[in-house]
Every structure is written in structure tokens, then in C-alpha cells.
Amino acid sequence: MASEATTLEVPGPHGVREMRVSSPSRVVWPEAGVTKLELAEYLVAVAPAFLAQNGDRPISLQRFGGDVTGEWFFSKNPPKGAPDWIHTVEVTYPSGRTHPQLVADEAAALVWMAQMNTVVFHPWPSTASDTDHPDELRIDLDPQPGTDFADTVAVAHGMRDVLAEAGLTAMVKTSGSRGLHLAAAIRPEHDFIEVRHGVIAAARELERRRPDAVTTSWWKEERGERIFLDYNQAARDRTTAGAYSPRALPGATVSTPVTWDELDTIDPGAFTIRTVQQRLADVGDPWAGLHDEPGSMATLLAWWERDLADGLGDLVYPPDYPKMPGEPPRVAPSRARKED
């Protein structure tokens, strides 16, 4: 017997593509009851806004073998049997290795990715035409145990002010969970190392102003009940969920752009696969103008140099990176004390 399947007719720049969706009734989010077909239909419905923010960029796919409660893996390279119209771009990873990586540039590509059981889409902060020079500065606000969403909102407003003083216009979106993501358009003039330095400079500036509320400590045991400013999301091949990407969380929530005026009153759990399409119809995409006026990194990099002169060096890189020049030891403080 043939397996259950359906076909979606997906319009795009090259006409309508007929996209097969196998097992359309398979439940991907058990708690919310959201199916694979609903996911594919959601991606088609929000494709204009989704592609405006995530298209034409290297993209990593978070794929699940079953539903979102099960095992998953990251898929970056084009799999065997990919349609010839699926685009890729050659990228360089932290190891120095180069490899083609997937690029999403039409709604049908999103359906094809969903057919491969992709749930979360992680775009790079650089474009396919210039993968080595980010055109977005991103800051991930990660609430720690003992903090809540209101704490994250307060820190987001503070980071917005810091970036504004540096000449950058920040926009904000929900992470899909309790966190928030800030993004500011920058001119693609600097490599990932320099952009990460700029993010660290901004994070340290806010940490100086709000030491009670924020931390840049990589080690969880040192963070306390504060919001962690995850500077390492600015490192090469480190990504956050893209705007309008679903999340692998019980409520089928979506990482959703919001306006600064509404940030204080939103419920991030209300933005789901079943509600975001109507939100876009009602209010549009708050990030539509994100790249209208890209800013300069000059002030943030001047702050980085100032901090270096004051004795503040680099911070710890992710553990899967080669050891970087000037990086402090990658040993948790508690472990270091035991070894003394």
C-alpha cells in the first residue's frame, strides 16, 4: 500500500511547484497537536516575511526523526537527491574546512525542508553573496533560572539604548521561549571575529550599567539570577532560530518579530504556528525595514579597543572552536579550583 501523502501547489519566482508532503497527518508537536502538513502550510503562508529575513543566507536545519520530543540533528550540507533548483553556497567553518551549505530562496524550498522533517531554521548573519562578512549584528538574551520574561524585556530595552549610542538601530523578536533576540543591520565590512568583538563590547557596556541584571559570564555557575548576553552567537557558524521559524517546544511557538512599543505587553507563548499568519495579516512584519539603513561598527570596535587597553581581553569561545589567540582558559571555575 502506498504511504499517505499529499501535494501542495506552491507559487514562487519560477512558477508553481508541486511539492509532495509525505505523512501529512503525522503529529510533530504532540502537546499542541500540530501536524507536518500544518507546518508546511504555515511556511508557505509566511514565506514572504520568512524569506525577507532568512532567505539568501546559508541556513542550518534542525531536523527531527520523529516529533519534537525526540532526537534531532543539524543538517547543513545538501543531502543526496536534493532537487536541482535547491540553492547552495560554499561556506568556511571555524575549522577552516569549506563545504556547500543550503540556502532558502523560495517558499517551495521551505516545504522541501519541512518534508525532510526540519522544524527549526537557523540562518547565518551573512548573505550568500558574502558569507564571510556579516550584515547583521545579533545579540541573544538568555534568561537564567530565577529570572522571567519581564526581566529579559527590561534588559532588551537597555541593550537597545546601548546600541543606539553606538549608532545602530536594533530590532527585537521573541526567541520562541523566554528569551529575546536583538538584531541590528551593519555594513558588511568586518569579519566574524570583529563583529563578535563588537557584540562583546556592547554586552560589557550594558553589564557595567546593570551588573545586577545582566552577565557576560560563559560559565553557568557564575551567572546567578541574571540575563546572560550570549556573545558567542556572533561567532562563525553559530546561529539562533530565524525570524518566523518554528521552535521545537511544546506549544509550537514561533520566533516572532515585535515592535518595541508592544514588547512590554506581549505573551511570547501566544505566537505559534496557528496564530502568526493572522498576526502578519493584521500588523505586517515589524522587521520589514531592518536593512534599510545599515550602520557602522566603528563605535563598538572603539569600545572593544578601549576595554583591551583597560585589561579586558577576549572571552571564551564555544567548546567546538579551535583555541583562539588571547582566549582565556576553557576550564570552569569550579573545576579549576579543584585542580589547584
C-alpha positions as CSV (number, residue, x, y, z in Angstrom):
1,M,0.0,0.0,0.0
2,A,1.3,3.4,-0.9
3,S,2.2,5.6,2.0
4,E,-0.1,8.6,2.9
5,A,1.0,11.7,1.1
6,T,-0.4,15.0,-0.3
7,T,0.7,17.6,-2.7
8,L,0.9,21.4,-2.2
9,E,1.0,23.8,-5.1
10,V,3.5,26.4,-4.0
11,P,3.9,29.6,-6.0
12,G,7.3,31.2,-6.4
13,P,9.6,33.2,-8.7
14,H,9.8,30.3,-11.1
15,G,6.1,29.5,-11.2
16,V,4.1,27.0,-9.2
17,R,5.9,23.9,-7.9
18,E,4.0,20.8,-6.9
19,M,5.6,19.8,-3.6
20,R,5.0,16.4,-2.1
21,V,4.4,16.1,1.7
22,S,4.5,12.6,3.0
23,S,2.8,11.6,6.2
24,P,0.9,14.9,6.3
25,S,-1.2,13.8,9.3
26,R,1.9,12.9,11.4
27,V,1.8,14.9,14.6
28,V,5.1,16.9,15.0
29,W,4.1,18.8,18.2
30,P,2.2,16.3,20.3
31,E,1.1,18.8,23.0
32,A,-0.3,21.3,20.5
33,G,-1.5,18.6,18.0
34,V,0.2,20.4,15.1
35,T,0.9,18.1,12.1
36,K,3.5,18.0,9.4
37,L,1.0,19.4,6.9
38,E,0.2,22.3,9.1
39,L,3.9,23.1,9.4
40,A,4.3,23.0,5.6
41,E,1.2,25.2,5.1
42,Y,2.5,27.6,7.7
43,L,5.8,28.0,5.9
44,V,4.0,28.7,2.6
45,A,1.7,31.3,4.3
46,V,4.5,33.2,6.0
47,A,7.1,32.7,3.2
48,P,7.3,36.4,2.1
49,A,8.3,37.6,5.6
50,F,10.3,34.5,6.3
51,L,12.4,34.8,3.2
52,A,12.8,38.5,3.6
53,Q,14.6,37.9,6.9
54,N,16.2,34.4,6.3
55,G,16.4,34.0,2.5
56,D,19.6,34.3,0.5
57,R,21.7,33.2,3.5
58,P,23.4,30.0,4.5
59,I,20.9,28.1,6.6
60,S,21.3,25.2,9.1
61,L,18.3,22.9,9.5
62,Q,17.3,21.4,12.8
63,R,15.7,18.1,11.8
64,F,13.8,15.6,13.9
65,G,13.5,11.8,13.4
66,G,10.0,11.9,15.0
67,D,8.2,14.6,16.9
68,V,9.8,17.5,18.7
69,T,10.1,15.4,21.9
70,G,12.6,13.1,20.2
71,E,16.1,13.2,18.9
72,W,17.3,15.7,16.4
73,F,20.4,16.8,14.4
74,F,21.7,19.7,12.5
75,S,21.7,19.4,8.7
76,K,23.8,22.0,6.8
77,N,25.0,20.3,3.6
78,P,22.7,19.5,0.7
79,P,21.5,15.9,1.1
80,K,21.7,13.4,-1.8
81,G,18.7,13.6,-4.0
82,A,18.1,17.3,-3.4
83,P,16.2,18.9,-6.3
84,D,18.5,20.7,-8.8
85,W,16.7,24.0,-8.1
86,I,17.6,24.0,-4.4
87,H,20.4,26.5,-4.0
88,T,23.7,26.2,-2.0
89,V,26.7,28.4,-1.3
90,E,30.2,27.5,-0.3
91,V,31.0,28.5,3.3
92,T,34.0,28.3,5.6
93,Y,33.6,26.7,9.0
94,P,35.7,27.5,12.1
95,S,38.0,24.5,11.4
96,G,38.9,26.1,8.1
97,R,37.0,23.4,6.2
98,T,34.8,24.6,3.3
99,H,31.6,22.9,2.2
100,P,28.4,23.8,0.4
101,Q,25.5,24.9,2.7
102,L,21.8,25.1,1.9
103,V,20.2,28.4,1.0
104,A,16.4,29.1,1.1
105,D,15.2,31.5,-1.6
106,E,11.6,30.5,-2.3
107,A,8.6,29.0,-0.5
108,A,8.9,25.7,-2.2
109,A,12.4,25.3,-0.7
110,L,10.9,25.7,2.7
111,V,8.3,23.0,2.0
112,W,11.1,20.7,0.8
113,M,13.0,21.3,4.0
114,A,9.8,20.6,6.1
115,Q,9.4,17.4,4.1
116,M,12.9,16.4,5.5
117,N,11.4,16.9,9.0
118,T,13.0,20.3,9.6
119,V,11.4,22.1,12.5
120,V,13.8,25.0,13.3
121,F,15.6,27.1,10.7
122,H,18.9,28.7,11.7
123,P,20.1,31.4,9.2
124,W,23.6,32.9,9.2
125,P,24.0,36.6,9.8
126,S,25.8,37.0,6.5
127,T,24.4,36.7,3.0
128,A,25.1,34.1,0.3
129,S,26.9,36.7,-1.8
130,D,29.4,37.5,1.0
131,T,29.4,34.7,3.6
132,D,32.5,36.0,5.5
133,H,31.2,39.4,6.4
134,P,28.0,39.6,8.5
135,D,25.4,42.2,7.6
136,E,23.6,41.7,10.9
137,L,24.8,42.1,14.5
138,R,22.8,39.7,16.7
139,I,22.6,39.5,20.4
140,D,20.9,36.6,22.2
141,L,19.3,37.5,25.6
142,D,19.2,34.2,27.5
143,P,17.3,34.3,30.9
144,Q,18.8,32.2,33.6
145,P,17.0,30.3,36.4
146,G,15.4,32.8,38.8
147,T,14.6,35.3,36.1
148,D,11.5,35.7,34.0
149,F,10.4,37.2,30.7
150,A,9.8,40.7,32.2
151,D,13.5,40.7,33.3
152,T,14.5,39.8,29.7
153,V,12.3,42.7,28.4
154,A,14.0,45.2,30.7
155,V,17.4,44.1,29.6
156,A,16.4,44.3,25.9
157,H,15.4,47.9,26.3
158,G,18.8,48.6,27.9
159,M,20.7,46.9,25.1
160,R,18.6,48.9,22.6
161,D,19.9,52.1,24.2
162,V,23.5,50.9,24.2
163,L,23.4,50.0,20.5
164,A,21.7,53.4,19.8
165,E,24.6,55.1,21.5
166,A,26.9,53.2,19.2
167,G,24.9,54.4,16.1
168,L,23.0,51.2,15.5
169,T,19.2,50.6,15.2
170,A,18.2,47.4,17.0
171,M,15.0,45.4,16.3
172,V,13.7,42.7,18.6
173,K,12.0,39.3,18.3
174,T,10.9,36.6,20.7
175,S,13.1,33.5,20.8
176,G,10.0,31.3,20.9
177,S,10.8,30.6,24.5
178,R,11.6,33.0,27.4
179,G,14.4,34.8,25.7
180,L,14.7,37.6,23.2
181,H,16.9,38.2,20.1
182,L,18.1,41.6,19.0
183,A,19.4,42.4,15.5
184,A,20.9,45.5,14.0
185,A,21.8,45.9,10.4
186,I,25.5,46.6,9.8
187,R,27.5,47.3,6.8
188,P,29.3,44.1,5.7
189,E,32.8,45.5,6.3
190,H,34.0,43.2,9.1
191,D,34.7,39.5,9.6
192,F,33.1,37.3,12.2
193,I,35.8,37.9,14.7
194,E,35.5,41.7,14.6
195,V,31.7,41.5,14.8
196,R,31.9,39.2,17.8
197,H,34.3,41.7,19.4
198,G,31.7,44.4,18.8
199,V,29.0,42.3,20.4
200,I,31.2,41.7,23.5
201,A,31.9,45.4,23.7
202,A,28.1,46.2,23.7
203,A,27.5,43.4,26.3
204,R,30.2,44.6,28.6
205,E,28.9,48.2,28.4
206,L,25.4,47.0,29.5
207,E,26.9,44.8,32.1
208,R,28.7,47.8,33.6
209,R,25.4,49.7,33.8
210,R,23.3,46.8,35.1
211,P,25.6,44.3,36.9
212,D,22.6,43.2,38.9
213,A,20.6,42.3,35.9
214,V,23.0,41.1,33.1
215,T,26.1,39.0,32.8
216,T,28.6,38.0,30.1
217,S,29.9,35.0,32.1
218,W,30.2,32.0,29.9
219,W,30.2,29.6,32.9
220,K,26.7,28.9,34.2
221,E,27.9,28.7,37.8
222,E,28.9,32.4,37.7
223,R,25.8,33.8,36.0
224,G,23.4,34.0,39.0
225,E,19.9,35.2,38.6
226,R,20.7,37.4,35.6
227,I,20.2,37.6,31.9
228,F,23.1,36.1,30.0
229,L,24.2,38.1,27.0
230,D,25.3,35.3,24.7
231,Y,28.1,36.9,22.7
232,N,29.1,33.6,21.1
233,Q,26.0,33.6,18.9
234,A,28.0,36.1,16.9
235,A,30.8,33.6,16.2
236,R,31.1,32.0,12.8
237,D,28.7,29.1,12.3
238,R,26.8,29.9,15.5
239,T,23.2,30.8,14.9
240,T,19.8,31.4,16.5
241,A,16.4,30.5,15.2
242,G,15.5,32.8,12.4
243,A,12.6,35.2,12.3
244,Y,9.3,33.3,11.9
245,S,11.0,30.0,12.4
246,P,9.0,27.5,14.5
247,R,10.6,26.2,17.7
248,A,10.8,22.6,18.9
249,L,8.8,23.5,22.1
250,P,5.5,22.1,23.3
251,G,3.3,24.9,22.2
252,A,4.6,25.1,18.6
253,T,5.8,28.6,19.3
254,V,7.4,30.8,16.7
255,S,10.4,33.2,17.0
256,T,8.4,36.3,16.2
257,P,9.5,39.9,15.4
258,V,7.7,42.5,17.5
259,T,7.8,46.3,17.8
260,W,9.4,48.0,20.7
261,D,6.1,49.6,21.7
262,E,4.4,46.2,22.2
263,L,7.3,44.4,23.8
264,D,6.2,45.2,27.4
265,T,2.8,43.7,27.0
266,I,3.2,40.6,24.7
267,D,2.9,37.0,25.7
268,P,5.7,35.1,23.7
269,G,3.7,31.9,24.1
270,A,0.9,33.4,22.1
271,F,2.9,33.4,18.9
272,T,2.5,30.0,17.3
273,I,2.2,28.2,14.0
274,R,-1.5,28.7,14.3
275,T,-1.5,32.4,15.1
276,V,1.4,34.1,13.4
277,Q,-0.1,34.1,9.9
278,Q,-3.0,36.2,11.1
279,R,-0.7,38.5,13.0
280,L,1.2,39.2,9.8
281,A,-2.0,39.9,8.0
282,D,-3.1,42.3,10.8
283,V,0.1,44.2,11.6
284,G,2.6,43.3,9.0
285,D,6.3,42.4,9.6
286,P,7.9,44.7,12.2
287,W,11.3,43.8,10.8
288,A,10.4,44.8,7.2
289,G,12.8,47.7,7.4
290,L,15.7,46.0,9.2
291,H,18.2,46.5,6.4
292,D,17.1,49.9,5.2
293,E,19.9,51.8,6.9
294,P,22.8,49.6,7.9
295,G,25.1,51.1,10.5
296,S,28.8,51.2,11.2
297,M,30.7,49.0,13.7
298,A,33.2,51.8,14.4
299,T,31.9,52.8,17.8
300,L,31.6,49.3,19.1
301,L,35.1,48.4,17.9
302,A,36.4,51.6,19.5
303,W,34.8,50.4,22.8
304,W,36.5,47.0,22.3
305,E,39.9,48.6,21.9
306,R,39.2,50.8,25.0
307,D,38.4,47.7,27.0
308,L,41.5,45.9,25.8
309,A,43.6,48.9,26.9
310,D,41.9,48.6,30.3
311,G,43.0,45.0,30.6
312,L,39.8,43.3,29.5
313,G,40.7,40.6,27.0
314,D,38.7,38.2,24.8
315,L,36.0,35.9,26.3
316,V,35.7,32.2,26.0
317,Y,34.8,30.7,22.6
318,P,32.4,27.8,22.1
319,P,34.0,24.5,23.0
320,D,33.9,23.2,19.4
321,Y,36.2,26.0,18.2
322,P,40.0,25.8,17.8
323,K,41.8,27.6,20.6
324,M,41.8,31.3,19.7
325,P,44.6,33.9,20.3
326,G,44.0,35.8,23.6
327,E,41.3,33.5,24.7
328,P,41.1,32.7,28.4
329,P,41.3,29.0,29.6
330,R,38.3,26.9,28.8
331,V,38.1,25.4,32.3
332,A,35.0,26.0,34.5
333,P,36.0,27.9,37.7
334,S,34.8,25.1,40.0
335,R,37.0,22.6,38.2
336,A,39.9,25.0,38.2
337,R,39.6,25.3,42.0
338,K,39.5,21.6,42.4
339,E,42.7,21.3,40.4
340,D,44.6,23.9,42.5
